[in-house]
Amino acid sequence: MKFPMACGWTARAESGVGAFVVPGGLLTARSTGETRQAVGICSLVLGVPVILFPTVITGLSLLAGHLCRQLTLPAFGIPGITVILIGGYLFRKHE
Protein backbone atom coordinates (compact mmCIF):
# COMPACT_ATOMS: atom_id res chain seq x y z
CA MET A 1 0.00 0.00 0.00
CA LYS A 2 1.31 3.44 -0.92
CA PHE A 3 0.93 6.36 1.48
CA PRO A 4 1.71 9.75 -0.03
CA MET A 5 1.97 11.58 3.30
CA ALA A 6 3.73 10.93 6.58
CA CYS A 7 0.45 10.66 8.48
CA GLY A 8 -0.32 7.42 6.63
CA TRP A 9 2.93 5.89 7.83
CA THR A 10 2.24 7.14 11.34
CA ALA A 11 -1.17 5.46 11.32
CA ARG A 12 0.36 2.20 10.15
CA ALA A 13 3.08 2.32 12.83
CA GLU A 14 0.58 3.16 15.58
CA SER A 15 -1.56 0.20 14.54
CA GLY A 16 1.46 -2.04 14.93
CA VAL A 17 2.21 -0.73 18.41
CA GLY A 18 -1.45 -1.05 19.37
CA ALA A 19 -1.37 -4.68 18.26
CA PHE A 20 1.01 -5.29 21.18
CA VAL A 21 -0.56 -2.96 23.75
CA VAL A 22 -4.09 -4.42 23.58
CA PRO A 23 -3.14 -8.05 24.32
CA GLY A 24 -0.96 -6.85 27.18
CA GLY A 25 -3.95 -5.11 28.70
CA LEU A 26 -6.00 -8.27 28.35
CA LEU A 27 -3.30 -10.25 30.18
CA THR A 28 -3.67 -8.12 33.29
CA ALA A 29 -7.28 -9.19 33.88
CA ARG A 30 -6.50 -12.58 35.41
CA SER A 31 -2.80 -12.99 35.88
CA THR A 32 -0.11 -13.36 38.51
CA GLY A 33 1.90 -10.51 39.96
CA GLU A 34 4.91 -11.43 37.84
CA THR A 35 2.83 -11.34 34.67
CA ARG A 36 1.41 -7.93 35.59
CA GLN A 37 4.93 -6.67 36.25
CA ALA A 38 6.10 -7.96 32.84
CA VAL A 39 3.10 -6.31 31.16
CA GLY A 40 3.98 -3.11 33.03
CA ILE A 41 7.51 -3.15 31.61
CA CYS A 42 6.16 -3.80 28.11
CA SER A 43 3.68 -0.95 28.51
CA LEU A 44 6.44 1.41 29.61
CA VAL A 45 8.43 0.49 26.53
CA LEU A 46 5.49 0.57 24.09
CA GLY A 47 4.07 3.87 25.35
CA VAL A 48 7.14 5.78 24.19
CA PRO A 49 6.76 5.01 20.45
CA VAL A 50 3.07 5.93 20.65
CA ILE A 51 4.22 9.46 21.43
CA LEU A 52 7.33 9.49 19.24
CA PHE A 53 5.84 8.25 15.95
CA PRO A 54 3.65 11.31 15.25
CA THR A 55 6.10 13.79 16.76
CA VAL A 56 9.60 12.63 15.80
CA ILE A 57 9.94 9.30 13.96
CA THR A 58 7.49 9.40 11.02
CA GLY A 59 5.85 12.75 11.67
CA LEU A 60 2.66 14.23 10.29
CA SER A 61 1.67 16.61 7.54
CA LEU A 62 3.65 19.83 7.60
CA LEU A 63 0.57 21.95 6.98
CA ALA A 64 -0.95 23.16 10.26
CA GLY A 65 -4.46 23.22 8.79
CA HIS A 66 -4.60 19.50 8.00
CA LEU A 67 -6.86 17.44 10.22
CA CYS A 68 -4.19 14.80 10.72
CA ARG A 69 -2.01 17.38 12.47
CA GLN A 70 -4.84 18.92 14.49
CA LEU A 71 -6.34 15.64 15.70
CA THR A 72 -3.52 13.09 15.68
CA LEU A 73 -1.16 14.74 18.14
CA PRO A 74 -3.67 14.80 21.02
CA ALA A 75 -5.24 11.53 19.87
CA PHE A 76 -1.93 9.69 20.30
CA GLY A 77 -0.26 11.86 22.93
CA ILE A 78 -2.87 11.33 25.62
CA PRO A 79 -3.13 7.53 25.18
CA GLY A 80 0.67 7.28 24.97
CA ILE A 81 1.05 9.03 28.31
CA THR A 82 -1.74 6.88 29.76
CA VAL A 83 -0.05 3.65 28.62
CA ILE A 84 3.21 4.79 30.22
CA LEU A 85 1.50 5.71 33.51
CA ILE A 86 -0.42 2.44 33.70
CA GLY A 87 2.75 0.52 32.84
CA GLY A 88 4.57 2.26 35.67
CA TYR A 89 1.73 1.44 38.06
CA LEU A 90 1.70 -2.22 37.04
CA PHE A 91 5.47 -2.45 37.31
CA ARG A 92 5.55 -0.98 40.83
CA LYS A 93 2.54 -2.93 42.10
CA HIS A 94 4.32 -6.28 42.13
CA GLU A 95 2.93 -8.55 44.82
C-alpha positions as CSV (number, residue, x, y, z in Angstrom):
1,M,0.0,0.0,0.0
2,K,1.3,3.4,-0.9
3,F,0.9,6.4,1.5
4,P,1.7,9.8,0.0
5,M,2.0,11.6,3.3
6,A,3.7,10.9,6.6
7,C,0.4,10.7,8.5
8,G,-0.3,7.4,6.6
9,W,2.9,5.9,7.8
10,T,2.2,7.1,11.3
11,A,-1.2,5.5,11.3
12,R,0.4,2.2,10.2
13,A,3.1,2.3,12.8
14,E,0.6,3.2,15.6
15,S,-1.6,0.2,14.5
16,G,1.5,-2.0,14.9
17,V,2.2,-0.7,18.4
18,G,-1.5,-1.0,19.4
19,A,-1.4,-4.7,18.3
20,F,1.0,-5.3,21.2
21,V,-0.6,-3.0,23.8
22,V,-4.1,-4.4,23.6
23,P,-3.1,-8.1,24.3
24,G,-1.0,-6.9,27.2
25,G,-4.0,-5.1,28.7
26,L,-6.0,-8.3,28.4
27,L,-3.3,-10.3,30.2
28,T,-3.7,-8.1,33.3
29,A,-7.3,-9.2,33.9
30,R,-6.5,-12.6,35.4
31,S,-2.8,-13.0,35.9
32,T,-0.1,-13.4,38.5
33,G,1.9,-10.5,40.0
34,E,4.9,-11.4,37.8
35,T,2.8,-11.3,34.7
36,R,1.4,-7.9,35.6
37,Q,4.9,-6.7,36.2
38,A,6.1,-8.0,32.8
39,V,3.1,-6.3,31.2
40,G,4.0,-3.1,33.0
41,I,7.5,-3.2,31.6
42,C,6.2,-3.8,28.1
43,S,3.7,-0.9,28.5
44,L,6.4,1.4,29.6
45,V,8.4,0.5,26.5
46,L,5.5,0.6,24.1
47,G,4.1,3.9,25.3
48,V,7.1,5.8,24.2
49,P,6.8,5.0,20.5
50,V,3.1,5.9,20.7
51,I,4.2,9.5,21.4
52,L,7.3,9.5,19.2
53,F,5.8,8.2,16.0
54,P,3.6,11.3,15.3
55,T,6.1,13.8,16.8
56,V,9.6,12.6,15.8
57,I,9.9,9.3,14.0
58,T,7.5,9.4,11.0
59,G,5.9,12.8,11.7
60,L,2.7,14.2,10.3
61,S,1.7,16.6,7.5
62,L,3.7,19.8,7.6
63,L,0.6,22.0,7.0
64,A,-1.0,23.2,10.3
65,G,-4.5,23.2,8.8
66,H,-4.6,19.5,8.0
67,L,-6.9,17.4,10.2
68,C,-4.2,14.8,10.7
69,R,-2.0,17.4,12.5
70,Q,-4.8,18.9,14.5
71,L,-6.3,15.6,15.7
72,T,-3.5,13.1,15.7
73,L,-1.2,14.7,18.1
74,P,-3.7,14.8,21.0
75,A,-5.2,11.5,19.9
76,F,-1.9,9.7,20.3
77,G,-0.3,11.9,22.9
78,I,-2.9,11.3,25.6
79,P,-3.1,7.5,25.2
80,G,0.7,7.3,25.0
81,I,1.1,9.0,28.3
82,T,-1.7,6.9,29.8
83,V,-0.1,3.7,28.6
84,I,3.2,4.8,30.2
85,L,1.5,5.7,33.5
86,I,-0.4,2.4,33.7
87,G,2.7,0.5,32.8
88,G,4.6,2.3,35.7
89,Y,1.7,1.4,38.1
90,L,1.7,-2.2,37.0
91,F,5.5,-2.4,37.3
92,R,5.6,-1.0,40.8
93,K,2.5,-2.9,42.1
94,H,4.3,-6.3,42.1
95,E,2.9,-8.6,44.8
